[in-house]
């Protein structure tokens, strides 16, 4: 089934228009449609088509690796060997969907060479043996079995390639109806020559119009559903798999009975410059209001603003005017593709951060990122000011009246703290270190009274608890002393792993942010007893070494999956020489084979080419009894049998042809006696024709 003239070219032009590659689409269309005006053709063998097919398959694999690396489109095809992190796709969505979309847009270019070989081939299509391994093996096993040994069938790729162009064009960025109407016109053009003569043109046009109307209505409906889903804003997220924080609130374990749970699963990995220590804390968020054992930020999602980006689109500036003195490489998971980044205090810039949309930050130090399941980036940080907002008198000094009596008792117990702010902070730190202890088990309070709160029980009677007790008590105690403070959550960094550091789920930590009036900055202030690290380490499983090994293996796989490694770039470089070698064989191997055949010393003598029957055939042709193109020898002999010019050899030609066929095509060939008979009968026929001429 041949496509109408210019249809394939129109499909390519339409593809180039929709995908932003009009010149590439036009150039490819001119090449594929040029055989309508050019007479030049080439004879491609089955092996040639097999090599071209292999080349396109490898090119498709390279395109898949590239699409999986950077999730871009054909407009960045020339960036084949660039760093994949440089070309970050900015549209949110599933990485796998973007990969498929990118690959689909590239497919017309990937398989262009194969279709071009077909349209310039002297035959009608591509041999089936070039695509089917089964047919190729059967043909090799029975090379002399005639039709049973080789299918003899050919494959026409023009219509499938046209459909492929339409499919690739469907992955476009425009939101108007140009794609739908262009698709309708091209489909009508393709179906018009194939319409059934049993039905009239009016009925055929009406059916096609009805199908277009239904398709248009469906497209509009899907667009509305997509718009509705895009505008639907559910609550951002709760606690994620790795225990990440919610930027709006933090539900503490204060007052809960039982053991505080935390696994040894590694959730963050850090590496620093040799000789430099890792930051002791990684903050995810901070909060200002405490009510019923829950800390609230007292802000909304609308308070997040976009982070300024550098021109490379992988560097994000949190504080444009800050000079950062240290850098740490952080690898953190983003379950579901969205989460808060754990950042060291005083972070001013994030380098090599590959995300789908620009990160967002609020005025409480939280940075929200939307990207792949794993992000690996460099955080530049240093002492001094941060992007946290200055203290709010109503929020950063507020104390729940129910907690005030217990706080006042603690202040009286501490006694004089000194007038200097640093002295007061150090006195409070020593008080918690000396008078309290860290524990992860909370039992029921048998001495509970009506006005007691879980925090007052911790302060006045139990004097033991986990970090959330210490951080909450410290924040409210400082506020009672008229010192602005906030509650912060994140991770503590203390465990080395070779030259790097690892952070586990049980390293999740809470501490206090205190406002320093003399420097006008927020600083970390942690009053949790130092023994908490050793206490948490005792909870390690005896099989933690095995789980860490598995975690490392999973981490390397995640780096490969989410494009945080150069392995795909190396794969592209490894595929390049293979593609060049195949292309060299396609272009030059046939020329080399022809030159070898032209060399008499290297010529291959096929069986039967020296048959004397050919001399008889040439002699008859000289008498005007030429065999027509594609006319079998047997039919030719029947046709010339009635001609007087062949009267002298009419009886001998049948036996001569039988011997010739055996000599030419029979794998066993002719024995010596039959070979002599062929030579003798041919010389007899030639002698008779010579005498007739005389």
CORGIQUI-V478874 format. One line per field, one symbol per residue. ss: DSSP state (~ for helix, > for strand, _ for the rest). phi: phi as a letter, one per 30 degrees, with the letter a starting at -180 (. if undefined). psi: psi as a letter, one per 40 degrees, with the letter a starting at -180 (. if undefined). A space follows every 10 residues. Layout:
# CORGIQUI-V478874
ss->???
phi->???
psi->???
This chain:
# CORGIQUI-V478874
ss->______~~~~ ~~~~~~~~~_ _~~~~~~~~~ ~~~~~~____ _>___~~~~~ ~~~~~~~~~~ ~~~~~~~~~~ ___~~~~~~_ ___~~~____ ____~~~~~~ ~~~~~~~~~~ _~~~~~~~~_ >____>>~~~ __~~~~~~~~ ~____~~~__ ___>>__~~~ ~~~~~~~~~_ _______~~~ ~~~~~~~~~~ ~~________ ~~~~~~~~~~ ~~~~~~~~~~ ~~~~~~~~~~ ~_________ ________>> >______>>_ _____>>>>> >>________ >>>>>>>_>> >__>>>____ ~~~_>>_>>_ _____>>___ _____>>>>> >>>_~~~>>> __>>__>>>> >___>____> >_____>>>> >__>>>>>>> >_________ __________ ~~~~~~~~~~ ~~~~______ ~~~~~~~~~~ ~~~~~_>>__ >>________ ___~~~~~~~ ~~_>>_~~~~ ~~~~~~~~~~ ____>>>>>> >>__>>>__> >>>>~~~>>> >>>>>>____ >>>>>_____ ~~~~~~~___ ___~~~~~~~ ~~~~~~~~~~ ~_____~~~~ ~~~~~~~~~~ ~~~~~~~~~~ ~~~~~~~~_~ ~~________ __~~~~~~~~ ~~________ __~~~~~~~~ ___~~~~~~~ ~~~~~~~~~~ ~~~~~_____ _~~~~~~~~~ ~~~~~~~~~~ ~~~_
phi->.dddeidddd ddddddddci bddddddddd ddcdddcccd bbccdddddd dddddddddd dddddddddb hcbddcddde cdddddcddc cdkddddddd ddddddeedd cddddddddc dddcaceddd ccdddddddd dbdcdieddb didbcccdde dddddddddd dbcdcdcddd dddddddddd dedcddddcd dddddddddd dddddddddd dddddddddd ddcddeacdd dciddcdcab ddcdidckcd cadcddcbbb bbdejcdddd bbccabbbcc bhibcbdhbb ddddbdddcd ddibcbcdbe cccccbbbcb cbdbeiiald ddbddidcac chccbdbedb bcdcicbcbb addbbbbccc badjdbcdde dcedcdbdbd edcdeddddd ddddidcjdd dddddddddd dddccbbcac cbcdcdcdce ddcedddddc cdhalcdddd ddddeddddd ciceabcbbl bccbcdbidc bbbceddebb acccdcddch bcbdbccded dddddddddd ddcddddddd dddddddddd dcicbceddd dddddedddd dddddddcdd ddddddddde dcdccdeidc dddddddddd dddjcdddei dddddddddd dddddcddce dddddddddd ddddbdedic dddddddddd dddddddddd dddd
psi->hhiiiedddd ddddddddee gddddddddd ddededeieh iihhiddddd dddddddddd ddddddddde faaedfdefd fihdedghhe hiihdddddd dddddedddd edddddddde idaeahidde dhdddddddd dgeeeadddh deiihheddd ddddddddde gidieaeddd dddddddddd edeeihedii dddddddddd dddddddddd dddddddddd ehgihciaha defiihedih hiehehhahh ihiehhdihi iihheiiihd ihhdiiidhh hfehhiefai deehiihhii deeehhhdgd eihheiihhh hiigheehih hhiiifheih ifhhidihii iaeeehhhih aiehhhihhh iiiaiieiii ihdddeehhh ddeddddddd ddddaheidh dddddddddd ddddeiihie hhiihefhid eiiddddddd ddfiaadddd dddddddddd efhhiihiib ihhehigbea iihideehii aihihhddef ihihhhehie eddddddeei ieeddddddd dddddddddd deffiedddd dddddddddd dddddddedd dddddddehd deihhiheee hedddddddd ddeegihihe hiddddddde dehddedded dedddddddd ddddehdeai iddddddddd dddddddddd ddd.
